[in-house]
Amino acid sequence: MTVACANILDRPDAVEQAAEEARTVIEHRDQLFGRAAVIGAVRKAQRLFDQVVAAA
């Protein structure tokens, strides 16, 4: 749900602009979550590797 608050006479495209801003924010959020998942996977792999090296 997107909410736009504007003077429709001054900014007739306010709803479209609000929707575009929402899409941009969601895309950015998804990119951050993707990066966080990669970082988590790399850290887990590093911990597992460290355990194997320590046991050897």
mmCIF file of the N, C-alpha and C atoms, coordinates in Angstrom:
data_MODEL
# 
_entry.id   MODEL 
# 
loop_
_atom_site.group_PDB 
_atom_site.id 
_atom_site.type_symbol 
_atom_site.label_atom_id 
_atom_site.label_alt_id 
_atom_site.label_comp_id 
_atom_site.label_asym_id 
_atom_site.label_entity_id 
_atom_site.label_seq_id 
_atom_site.pdbx_PDB_ins_code 
_atom_site.Cartn_x 
_atom_site.Cartn_y 
_atom_site.Cartn_z 
_atom_site.occupancy 
_atom_site.B_iso_or_equiv 
_atom_site.pdbx_formal_charge 
_atom_site.auth_seq_id 
_atom_site.auth_comp_id 
_atom_site.auth_asym_id 
_atom_site.auth_atom_id 
_atom_site.pdbx_PDB_model_num 
ATOM 1   N N  . MET A 1 1  ? 0.850  -1.168  0.000   1.00 0.00 ? 1  MET A N  1 
ATOM 2   C CA . MET A 1 1  ? 0.000  0.000   0.000   1.00 0.00 ? 1  MET A CA 1 
ATOM 3   C C  . MET A 1 1  ? 0.898  1.235   0.000   1.00 0.00 ? 1  MET A C  1 
ATOM 4   N N  . THR A 1 2  ? 0.613  2.146   -0.879  1.00 0.00 ? 2  THR A N  1 
ATOM 5   C CA . THR A 1 2  ? 1.382  3.376   -0.979  1.00 0.00 ? 2  THR A CA 1 
ATOM 6   C C  . THR A 1 2  ? 0.468  4.554   -0.683  1.00 0.00 ? 2  THR A C  1 
ATOM 7   N N  . VAL A 1 3  ? 0.975  5.463   0.126   1.00 0.00 ? 3  VAL A N  1 
ATOM 8   C CA . VAL A 1 3  ? 0.203  6.651   0.477   1.00 0.00 ? 3  VAL A CA 1 
ATOM 9   C C  . VAL A 1 3  ? 0.934  7.868   -0.063  1.00 0.00 ? 3  VAL A C  1 
ATOM 10  N N  . ALA A 1 4  ? 0.184  8.733   -0.738  1.00 0.00 ? 4  ALA A N  1 
ATOM 11  C CA . ALA A 1 4  ? 0.758  9.973   -1.257  1.00 0.00 ? 4  ALA A CA 1 
ATOM 12  C C  . ALA A 1 4  ? -0.051 11.129  -0.682  1.00 0.00 ? 4  ALA A C  1 
ATOM 13  N N  . CYS A 1 5  ? 0.655  12.094  -0.161  1.00 0.00 ? 5  CYS A N  1 
ATOM 14  C CA . CYS A 1 5  ? -0.002 13.271  0.393   1.00 0.00 ? 5  CYS A CA 1 
ATOM 15  C C  . CYS A 1 5  ? 0.577  14.486  -0.313  1.00 0.00 ? 5  CYS A C  1 
ATOM 16  N N  . ALA A 1 6  ? -0.225 15.107  -1.162  1.00 0.00 ? 6  ALA A N  1 
ATOM 17  C CA . ALA A 1 6  ? 0.271  16.242  -1.937  1.00 0.00 ? 6  ALA A CA 1 
ATOM 18  C C  . ALA A 1 6  ? -0.905 17.046  -2.469  1.00 0.00 ? 6  ALA A C  1 
ATOM 19  N N  . ASN A 1 7  ? -0.607 18.235  -2.890  1.00 0.00 ? 7  ASN A N  1 
ATOM 20  C CA . ASN A 1 7  ? -1.598 19.068  -3.566  1.00 0.00 ? 7  ASN A CA 1 
ATOM 21  C C  . ASN A 1 7  ? -1.694 18.553  -5.001  1.00 0.00 ? 7  ASN A C  1 
ATOM 22  N N  . ILE A 1 8  ? -2.796 17.918  -5.307  1.00 0.00 ? 8  ILE A N  1 
ATOM 23  C CA . ILE A 1 8  ? -2.962 17.277  -6.609  1.00 0.00 ? 8  ILE A CA 1 
ATOM 24  C C  . ILE A 1 8  ? -2.913 18.290  -7.754  1.00 0.00 ? 8  ILE A C  1 
ATOM 25  N N  . LEU A 1 9  ? -3.247 19.542  -7.475  1.00 0.00 ? 9  LEU A N  1 
ATOM 26  C CA . LEU A 1 9  ? -3.165 20.562  -8.522  1.00 0.00 ? 9  LEU A CA 1 
ATOM 27  C C  . LEU A 1 9  ? -1.714 20.960  -8.781  1.00 0.00 ? 9  LEU A C  1 
ATOM 28  N N  . ASP A 1 10 ? -0.905 20.902  -7.740  1.00 0.00 ? 10 ASP A N  1 
ATOM 29  C CA . ASP A 1 10 ? 0.503  21.257  -7.874  1.00 0.00 ? 10 ASP A CA 1 
ATOM 30  C C  . ASP A 1 10 ? 1.332  20.083  -8.383  1.00 0.00 ? 10 ASP A C  1 
ATOM 31  N N  . ARG A 1 11 ? 0.981  18.876  -7.913  1.00 0.00 ? 11 ARG A N  1 
ATOM 32  C CA . ARG A 1 11 ? 1.724  17.662  -8.289  1.00 0.00 ? 11 ARG A CA 1 
ATOM 33  C C  . ARG A 1 11 ? 0.744  16.574  -8.720  1.00 0.00 ? 11 ARG A C  1 
ATOM 34  N N  . PRO A 1 12 ? 0.258  16.658  -9.941  1.00 0.00 ? 12 PRO A N  1 
ATOM 35  C CA . PRO A 1 12 ? -0.735 15.673  -10.389 1.00 0.00 ? 12 PRO A CA 1 
ATOM 36  C C  . PRO A 1 12 ? -0.190 14.243  -10.459 1.00 0.00 ? 12 PRO A C  1 
ATOM 37  N N  . ASP A 1 13 ? 1.120  14.094  -10.477 1.00 0.00 ? 13 ASP A N  1 
ATOM 38  C CA . ASP A 1 13 ? 1.712  12.762  -10.549 1.00 0.00 ? 13 ASP A CA 1 
ATOM 39  C C  . ASP A 1 13 ? 2.194  12.267  -9.183  1.00 0.00 ? 13 ASP A C  1 
ATOM 40  N N  . ALA A 1 14 ? 1.672  12.820  -8.123  1.00 0.00 ? 14 ALA A N  1 
ATOM 41  C CA . ALA A 1 14 ? 2.122  12.481  -6.765  1.00 0.00 ? 14 ALA A CA 1 
ATOM 42  C C  . ALA A 1 14 ? 1.963  10.992  -6.463  1.00 0.00 ? 14 ALA A C  1 
ATOM 43  N N  . VAL A 1 15 ? 0.886  10.392  -6.879  1.00 0.00 ? 15 VAL A N  1 
ATOM 44  C CA . VAL A 1 15 ? 0.658  8.973   -6.602  1.00 0.00 ? 15 VAL A CA 1 
ATOM 45  C C  . VAL A 1 15 ? 1.696  8.129   -7.335  1.00 0.00 ? 15 VAL A C  1 
ATOM 46  N N  . GLU A 1 16 ? 1.951  8.457   -8.588  1.00 0.00 ? 16 GLU A N  1 
ATOM 47  C CA . GLU A 1 16 ? 2.956  7.712   -9.353  1.00 0.00 ? 16 GLU A CA 1 
ATOM 48  C C  . GLU A 1 16 ? 4.346  7.891   -8.753  1.00 0.00 ? 16 GLU A C  1 
ATOM 49  N N  . GLN A 1 17 ? 4.668  9.099   -8.312  1.00 0.00 ? 17 GLN A N  1 
ATOM 50  C CA . GLN A 1 17 ? 5.972  9.343   -7.688  1.00 0.00 ? 17 GLN A CA 1 
ATOM 51  C C  . GLN A 1 17 ? 6.112  8.562   -6.386  1.00 0.00 ? 17 GLN A C  1 
ATOM 52  N N  . ALA A 1 18 ? 5.051  8.526   -5.598  1.00 0.00 ? 18 ALA A N  1 
ATOM 53  C CA . ALA A 1 18 ? 5.079  7.780   -4.335  1.00 0.00 ? 18 ALA A CA 1 
ATOM 54  C C  . ALA A 1 18 ? 5.259  6.286   -4.605  1.00 0.00 ? 18 ALA A C  1 
ATOM 55  N N  . ALA A 1 19 ? 4.591  5.783   -5.620  1.00 0.00 ? 19 ALA A N  1 
ATOM 56  C CA . ALA A 1 19 ? 4.726  4.369   -5.964  1.00 0.00 ? 19 ALA A CA 1 
ATOM 57  C C  . ALA A 1 19 ? 6.147  4.061   -6.430  1.00 0.00 ? 19 ALA A C  1 
ATOM 58  N N  . GLU A 1 20 ? 6.736  4.937   -7.223  1.00 0.00 ? 20 GLU A N  1 
ATOM 59  C CA . GLU A 1 20 ? 8.109  4.744   -7.688  1.00 0.00 ? 20 GLU A CA 1 
ATOM 60  C C  . GLU A 1 20 ? 9.089  4.782   -6.516  1.00 0.00 ? 20 GLU A C  1 
ATOM 61  N N  . GLU A 1 21 ? 8.899  5.704   -5.593  1.00 0.00 ? 21 GLU A N  1 
ATOM 62  C CA . GLU A 1 21 ? 9.757  5.774   -4.406  1.00 0.00 ? 21 GLU A CA 1 
ATOM 63  C C  . GLU A 1 21 ? 9.637  4.494   -3.587  1.00 0.00 ? 21 GLU A C  1 
ATOM 64  N N  . ALA A 1 22 ? 8.424  3.981   -3.459  1.00 0.00 ? 22 ALA A N  1 
ATOM 65  C CA . ALA A 1 22 ? 8.215  2.735   -2.713  1.00 0.00 ? 22 ALA A CA 1 
ATOM 66  C C  . ALA A 1 22 ? 8.938  1.584   -3.396  1.00 0.00 ? 22 ALA A C  1 
ATOM 67  N N  . ARG A 1 23 ? 8.850  1.492   -4.729  1.00 0.00 ? 23 ARG A N  1 
ATOM 68  C CA . ARG A 1 23 ? 9.551  0.439   -5.462  1.00 0.00 ? 23 ARG A CA 1 
ATOM 69  C C  . ARG A 1 23 ? 11.059 0.556   -5.255  1.00 0.00 ? 23 ARG A C  1 
ATOM 70  N N  . THR A 1 24 ? 11.575 1.772   -5.276  1.00 0.00 ? 24 THR A N  1 
ATOM 71  C CA . THR A 1 24 ? 13.008 1.991   -5.084  1.00 0.00 ? 24 THR A CA 1 
ATOM 72  C C  . THR A 1 24 ? 13.450 1.555   -3.695  1.00 0.00 ? 24 THR A C  1 
ATOM 73  N N  . VAL A 1 25 ? 12.668 1.898   -2.696  1.00 0.00 ? 25 VAL A N  1 
ATOM 74  C CA . VAL A 1 25 ? 13.001 1.517   -1.314  1.00 0.00 ? 25 VAL A CA 1 
ATOM 75  C C  . VAL A 1 25 ? 12.969 -0.001  -1.148  1.00 0.00 ? 25 VAL A C  1 
ATOM 76  N N  . ILE A 1 26 ? 11.974 -0.640  -1.725  1.00 0.00 ? 26 ILE A N  1 
ATOM 77  C CA . ILE A 1 26 ? 11.858 -2.096  -1.623  1.00 0.00 ? 26 ILE A CA 1 
ATOM 78  C C  . ILE A 1 26 ? 13.022 -2.773  -2.341  1.00 0.00 ? 26 ILE A C  1 
ATOM 79  N N  . GLU A 1 27 ? 13.401 -2.268  -3.498  1.00 0.00 ? 27 GLU A N  1 
ATOM 80  C CA . GLU A 1 27 ? 14.537 -2.825  -4.230  1.00 0.00 ? 27 GLU A CA 1 
ATOM 81  C C  . GLU A 1 27 ? 15.824 -2.695  -3.409  1.00 0.00 ? 27 GLU A C  1 
ATOM 82  N N  . HIS A 1 28 ? 16.014 -1.545  -2.790  1.00 0.00 ? 28 HIS A N  1 
ATOM 83  C CA . HIS A 1 28 ? 17.196 -1.329  -1.946  1.00 0.00 ? 28 HIS A CA 1 
ATOM 84  C C  . HIS A 1 28 ? 17.205 -2.291  -0.763  1.00 0.00 ? 28 HIS A C  1 
ATOM 85  N N  . ARG A 1 29 ? 16.045 -2.446  -0.129  1.00 0.00 ? 29 ARG A N  1 
ATOM 86  C CA . ARG A 1 29 ? 15.932 -3.378  1.000   1.00 0.00 ? 29 ARG A CA 1 
ATOM 87  C C  . ARG A 1 29 ? 16.291 -4.794  0.569   1.00 0.00 ? 29 ARG A C  1 
ATOM 88  N N  . ASP A 1 30 ? 15.774 -5.220  -0.577  1.00 0.00 ? 30 ASP A N  1 
ATOM 89  C CA . ASP A 1 30 ? 16.050 -6.566  -1.065  1.00 0.00 ? 30 ASP A CA 1 
ATOM 90  C C  . ASP A 1 30 ? 17.534 -6.762  -1.363  1.00 0.00 ? 30 ASP A C  1 
ATOM 91  N N  . GLN A 1 31 ? 18.183 -5.726  -1.891  1.00 0.00 ? 31 GLN A N  1 
ATOM 92  C CA . GLN A 1 31 ? 19.624 -5.806  -2.145  1.00 0.00 ? 31 GLN A CA 1 
ATOM 93  C C  . GLN A 1 31 ? 20.391 -5.961  -0.830  1.00 0.00 ? 31 GLN A C  1 
ATOM 94  N N  . LEU A 1 32 ? 19.998 -5.196  0.175   1.00 0.00 ? 32 LEU A N  1 
ATOM 95  C CA . LEU A 1 32 ? 20.671 -5.299  1.475   1.00 0.00 ? 32 LEU A CA 1 
ATOM 96  C C  . LEU A 1 32 ? 20.489 -6.677  2.093   1.00 0.00 ? 32 LEU A C  1 
ATOM 97  N N  . PHE A 1 33 ? 19.276 -7.221  2.021   1.00 0.00 ? 33 PHE A N  1 
ATOM 98  C CA . PHE A 1 33 ? 19.044 -8.557  2.555   1.00 0.00 ? 33 PHE A CA 1 
ATOM 99  C C  . PHE A 1 33 ? 19.850 -9.600  1.793   1.00 0.00 ? 33 PHE A C  1 
ATOM 100 N N  . GLY A 1 34 ? 19.976 -9.433  0.500   1.00 0.00 ? 34 GLY A N  1 
ATOM 101 C CA . GLY A 1 34 ? 20.781 -10.351 -0.296  1.00 0.00 ? 34 GLY A CA 1 
ATOM 102 C C  . GLY A 1 34 ? 22.247 -10.306 0.114   1.00 0.00 ? 34 GLY A C  1 
ATOM 103 N N  . ARG A 1 35 ? 22.755 -9.109  0.301   1.00 0.00 ? 35 ARG A N  1 
ATOM 104 C CA . ARG A 1 35 ? 24.148 -8.962  0.744   1.00 0.00 ? 35 ARG A CA 1 
ATOM 105 C C  . ARG A 1 35 ? 24.349 -9.549  2.134   1.00 0.00 ? 35 ARG A C  1 
ATOM 106 N N  . ALA A 1 36 ? 23.383 -9.324  3.015   1.00 0.00 ? 36 ALA A N  1 
ATOM 107 C CA . ALA A 1 36 ? 23.487 -9.866  4.375   1.00 0.00 ? 36 ALA A CA 1 
ATOM 108 C C  . ALA A 1 36 ? 23.496 -11.390 4.340   1.00 0.00 ? 36 ALA A C  1 
ATOM 109 N N  . ALA A 1 37 ? 22.713 -11.997 3.454   1.00 0.00 ? 37 ALA A N  1 
ATOM 110 C CA . ALA A 1 37 ? 22.694 -13.459 3.330   1.00 0.00 ? 37 ALA A CA 1 
ATOM 111 C C  . ALA A 1 37 ? 24.054 -13.979 2.868   1.00 0.00 ? 37 ALA A C  1 
ATOM 112 N N  . VAL A 1 38 ? 24.669 -13.285 1.913   1.00 0.00 ? 38 VAL A N  1 
ATOM 113 C CA . VAL A 1 38 ? 25.993 -13.702 1.431   1.00 0.00 ? 38 VAL A CA 1 
ATOM 114 C C  . VAL A 1 38 ? 27.024 -13.577 2.550   1.00 0.00 ? 38 VAL A C  1 
ATOM 115 N N  . ILE A 1 39 ? 26.986 -12.486 3.272   1.00 0.00 ? 39 ILE A N  1 
ATOM 116 C CA . ILE A 1 39 ? 27.927 -12.291 4.383   1.00 0.00 ? 39 ILE A CA 1 
ATOM 117 C C  . ILE A 1 39 ? 27.750 -13.392 5.421   1.00 0.00 ? 39 ILE A C  1 
ATOM 118 N N  . GLY A 1 40 ? 26.505 -13.717 5.749   1.00 0.00 ? 40 GLY A N  1 
ATOM 119 C CA . GLY A 1 40 ? 26.239 -14.788 6.711   1.00 0.00 ? 40 GLY A CA 1 
ATOM 120 C C  . GLY A 1 40 ? 26.771 -16.127 6.226   1.00 0.00 ? 40 GLY A C  1 
ATOM 121 N N  . ALA A 1 41 ? 26.593 -16.415 4.951   1.00 0.00 ? 41 ALA A N  1 
ATOM 122 C CA . ALA A 1 41 ? 27.073 -17.683 4.400   1.00 0.00 ? 41 ALA A CA 1 
ATOM 123 C C  . ALA A 1 41 ? 28.603 -17.745 4.423   1.00 0.00 ? 41 ALA A C  1 
ATOM 124 N N  . VAL A 1 42 ? 29.251 -16.656 4.096   1.00 0.00 ? 42 VAL A N  1 
ATOM 125 C CA . VAL A 1 42 ? 30.713 -16.625 4.113   1.00 0.00 ? 42 VAL A CA 1 
ATOM 126 C C  . VAL A 1 42 ? 31.229 -16.807 5.538   1.00 0.00 ? 42 VAL A C  1 
ATOM 127 N N  . ARG A 1 43 ? 30.604 -16.146 6.489   1.00 0.00 ? 43 ARG A N  1 
ATOM 128 C CA . ARG A 1 43 ? 31.028 -16.298 7.891   1.00 0.00 ? 43 ARG A CA 1 
ATOM 129 C C  . ARG A 1 43 ? 30.843 -17.730 8.379   1.00 0.00 ? 43 ARG A C  1 
ATOM 130 N N  . LYS A 1 44 ? 29.726 -18.349 8.000   1.00 0.00 ? 44 LYS A N  1 
ATOM 131 C CA . LYS A 1 44 ? 29.488 -19.734 8.401   1.00 0.00 ? 44 LYS A CA 1 
ATOM 132 C C  . LYS A 1 44 ? 30.544 -20.646 7.783   1.00 0.00 ? 44 LYS A C  1 
ATOM 133 N N  . ALA A 1 45 ? 30.838 -20.450 6.512   1.00 0.00 ? 45 ALA A N  1 
ATOM 134 C CA . ALA A 1 45 ? 31.866 -21.262 5.852   1.00 0.00 ? 45 ALA A CA 1 
ATOM 135 C C  . ALA A 1 45 ? 33.222 -21.068 6.525   1.00 0.00 ? 45 ALA A C  1 
ATOM 136 N N  . GLN A 1 46 ? 33.512 -19.836 6.903   1.00 0.00 ? 46 GLN A N  1 
ATOM 137 C CA . GLN A 1 46 ? 34.787 -19.567 7.571   1.00 0.00 ? 46 GLN A CA 1 
ATOM 138 C C  . GLN A 1 46 ? 34.848 -20.274 8.925   1.00 0.00 ? 46 GLN A C  1 
ATOM 139 N N  . ARG A 1 47 ? 33.759 -20.259 9.687   1.00 0.00 ? 47 ARG A N  1 
ATOM 140 C CA . ARG A 1 47 ? 33.729 -20.956 10.976  1.00 0.00 ? 47 ARG A CA 1 
ATOM 141 C C  . ARG A 1 47 ? 33.926 -22.452 10.792  1.00 0.00 ? 47 ARG A C  1 
ATOM 142 N N  . LEU A 1 48 ? 33.254 -23.025 9.800   1.00 0.00 ? 48 LEU A N  1 
ATOM 143 C CA . LEU A 1 48 ? 33.399 -24.454 9.533   1.00 0.00 ? 48 LEU A CA 1 
ATOM 144 C C  . LEU A 1 48 ? 34.834 -24.792 9.122   1.00 0.00 ? 48 LEU A C  1 
ATOM 145 N N  . PHE A 1 49 ? 35.411 -23.961 8.281   1.00 0.00 ? 49 PHE A N  1 
ATOM 146 C CA . PHE A 1 49 ? 36.794 -24.157 7.865   1.00 0.00 ? 49 PHE A CA 1 
ATOM 147 C C  . PHE A 1 49 ? 37.733 -24.080 9.059   1.00 0.00 ? 49 PHE A C  1 
ATOM 148 N N  . ASP A 1 50 ? 37.507 -23.094 9.913   1.00 0.00 ? 50 ASP A N  1 
ATOM 149 C CA . ASP A 1 50 ? 38.350 -22.945 11.117  1.00 0.00 ? 50 ASP A CA 1 
ATOM 150 C C  . ASP A 1 50 ? 38.245 -24.179 12.012  1.00 0.00 ? 50 ASP A C  1 
ATOM 151 N N  . GLN A 1 51 ? 37.035 -24.749 12.128  1.00 0.00 ? 51 GLN A N  1 
ATOM 152 C CA . GLN A 1 51 ? 36.865 -25.946 12.948  1.00 0.00 ? 51 GLN A CA 1 
ATOM 153 C C  . GLN A 1 51 ? 37.638 -27.126 12.363  1.00 0.00 ? 51 GLN A C  1 
ATOM 154 N N  . VAL A 1 52 ? 37.601 -27.276 11.054  1.00 0.00 ? 52 VAL A N  1 
ATOM 155 C CA . VAL A 1 52 ? 38.313 -28.372 10.388  1.00 0.00 ? 52 VAL A CA 1 
ATOM 156 C C  . VAL A 1 52 ? 39.818 -28.197 10.587  1.00 0.00 ? 52 VAL A C  1 
ATOM 157 N N  . VAL A 1 53 ? 40.308 -26.989 10.417  1.00 0.00 ? 53 VAL A N  1 
ATOM 158 C CA . VAL A 1 53 ? 41.740 -26.721 10.577  1.00 0.00 ? 53 VAL A CA 1 
ATOM 159 C C  . VAL A 1 53 ? 42.164 -26.965 12.018  1.00 0.00 ? 53 VAL A C  1 
ATOM 160 N N  . ALA A 1 54 ? 41.352 -26.561 12.965  1.00 0.00 ? 54 ALA A N  1 
ATOM 161 C CA . ALA A 1 54 ? 41.690 -26.729 14.382  1.00 0.00 ? 54 ALA A CA 1 
ATOM 162 C C  . ALA A 1 54 ? 41.703 -28.207 14.771  1.00 0.00 ? 54 ALA A C  1 
ATOM 163 N N  . ALA A 1 55 ? 40.835 -29.015 14.144  1.00 0.00 ? 55 ALA A N  1 
ATOM 164 C CA . ALA A 1 55 ? 40.758 -30.435 14.462  1.00 0.00 ? 55 ALA A CA 1 
ATOM 165 C C  . ALA A 1 55 ? 41.895 -31.233 13.815  1.00 0.00 ? 55 ALA A C  1 
ATOM 166 N N  . ALA A 1 56 ? 42.513 -30.677 12.813  1.00 0.00 ? 56 ALA A N  1 
ATOM 167 C CA . ALA A 1 56 ? 43.566 -31.414 12.095  1.00 0.00 ? 56 ALA A CA 1 
ATOM 168 C C  . ALA A 1 56 ? 44.886 -31.386 12.813  1.00 0.00 ? 56 ALA A C  1 
# 
